[in-house]
Amino acid sequence: MHAAIDPVWSGTNAYRALILSDDLRRIAPDHKVYTRPTQYLGKNGYIIAYPVAHGKYINFVACISRHDLEYSLFDGPWFLPVDRVEFAGHFSGWESEVQQLISCVKQPFRWAIHTIKPLPSFVSGNVAVLGDAAHAMTPHQGSGAGQAIEVLLLSFADTQIDLLNVI
């Protein structure tokens, strides 16, 4: 069992930053990210952006994946401040909304996204491991908690347990 829980690199690096909404508003006053979470998808990469802190900032995450390196060992620190040029080139041909977001990134941090090989089971006796605790995985889409609730609801769909009172 121990070998199944040793972390391995997923082949994906996430570049995270908080963008000041005022900075983005100067170049893109009508950007859709001010009012709704937005995801941009493309070859070997994706970007997730959404407002936080009552709209003062935009949480920005740009992911670049090398699927040929999945389950390998990452060479370097798992978390590190980097320059924007490390990831910006990957998204150079993407739409103008993406370019606007990237141009406002001041201090990105690279996170080497790690995963584990699939476990043989997520249940032991009366205990079930759910959500991100059960499966460090990609693509994550930032939805681990929602996945845990879905799994929980589906797992107990045929029982007499009133989940609304349990949760």
Salt bridges, closest charged atoms under 4 A:
ASP6 OD1 - HIS2 ND1 3.54
ASP22 OD1 - ARG25 NH1 3.63
ASP23 OD1 - ARG26 NH2 2.48
ASP23 OD2 - LYS106 NZ 2.50
ASP68 OD2 - ARG66 NH2 2.69
GLU86 OE2 - ARG110 NH1 2.88
GLU97 OE1 - LYS32 NZ 3.59
